[in-house]
Amino acid sequence: MSNENFFNAGMSRRAMLRGGLAAGVAGLAGRAAVAEGGTQSAMAMAQADAPPPELRERPAPGKRRFQSDAIERVIRETKAKIADPTLATMFENCFPNTLDTTIYAGTFGGKPDTFVITGDIDAMWLRDSSAQLWPYVPYCKEDPKLAQMVEGVIRRQSRCVLIDPYANAFMPSVDDKPLSWSVQDLTDLKHGVGERKWEIDSLCYTLRLAHGYWKATGSTAPFDAQWKQSAELIVETFRVQQRKDGPGPYHFQRSSPIPTDTLMLNGYGNPAVPVGMIFSMFRPSDDACIYPLFVPANLFAITSLEQLAEMATAIYHDAELAQKAQALAKEVRAAVMEYGRVQHPKYGEMLAYEVDGYGGRNLMDDANAPGILSLAYLGCMDVHDPLYQSSRKFVLSTDNPYFFKGTAAEGIGGPHQGLNSIWPMSVIMRALTSTDEAEQRACLRTIRNTTAGTNFIHETINKDDAAKYTRPWFSWANGLFGELILHLAEHRPALLKETYA
């Protein structure tokens, strides 16, 4: 099957995305993609009908993109456990936000097919779409309609990987132009690709969603020959990007005033020693790595490869694929343990964020996942592991150059939105990886009181003024907040009986 046939046949981007993009969002911001050649994007079409920024509620049932009886039950039952009315409203708004506003479900070749936008950008990131769907995976077993929709995302992602394993974002159709800021990139841009930034985590997230779905449902429906082919390509891509035999085929350059939007040295990135770790040119923030041996993403790759090995054995009975995945995971783990750890004068042995094998190391953390803080959440490290705990203490301190404290909040940011900008996602992740009730309480208070009255989670907030925020419609962060509330309802129910004004 040709690449051109991998996406929805006979369904244009406009027909696919029209109607409902604006439903229930707290305004529109960010880089709405307008295709070249005068073709108006669905986001632009939706702007005229977009609700005002002060909207604080879900869209009406008739305007929701997807509805799940199981998720509605969870919302009702969980809201009843939350004493703080603002937190209860936030949960009702945020937990179903992906379903309410970002899902475009259909069929392809007679099988489920689902496209998921990020929110205010009408393209599908492999990372974001996987993370957006993750909170619903545990409920797929009881809701066949929900399971079918998630199956559609898994199938869509496998087609995307086969088009280009180095791309991070994809368009609804191969007939669509790439995202407006990607059109002039100097790289091997394939049809259907929205942006082509090579990030290890893009492929890890697709494996995480597939493995989680299989474990939750027991269904092997999405795991056909095409999915297996995409999984084999993931392993091959990771191997190539160990760069033992040269830099490989990937290169990327962009004419931009933002240095983190492009790569050094003719688009191949800064040099590093091929020590066995996988090279990543970009971080999950879509910012370029300084040192290409990105430690959190390599740890994520280890976990994902081990999950793939389990699936290869149980679903495909393919000992060769399982062995390849396991062997690569073992090699990467050994390299991370040798090169990714550093000795800090205050925190002792801890993880670096990036290294180059020459002795260069970048000691920081970024709010996006995978980062050091999120490693326990992603299942890459045990929360009680001394190495994780020492690293966690570092990244949640002002010794981390991207940890900011202000009058409105404290938390981790990153270079993507600049200094003094905290990602609420990092505060949520702090609570999800905490074993301390007081810390979780403080995180809840921060999250509740920094939405600027919108009752939705933003991309970033200013450390001193939560009314200065980016991306009012950011589905991944909304879903992660819902996941936190469900986590607390199970493990710390007393915290939800308190008020946080």
Order of alpha helices (4+ residues) and beta strands (2+ residues): alpha-alpha-alpha-alpha-alpha-beta-beta-beta-alpha-alpha-beta-beta-alpha-alpha-alpha-beta-alpha-alpha-beta-beta-beta-beta-alpha-beta-beta-beta-alpha-alpha-beta-beta-alpha
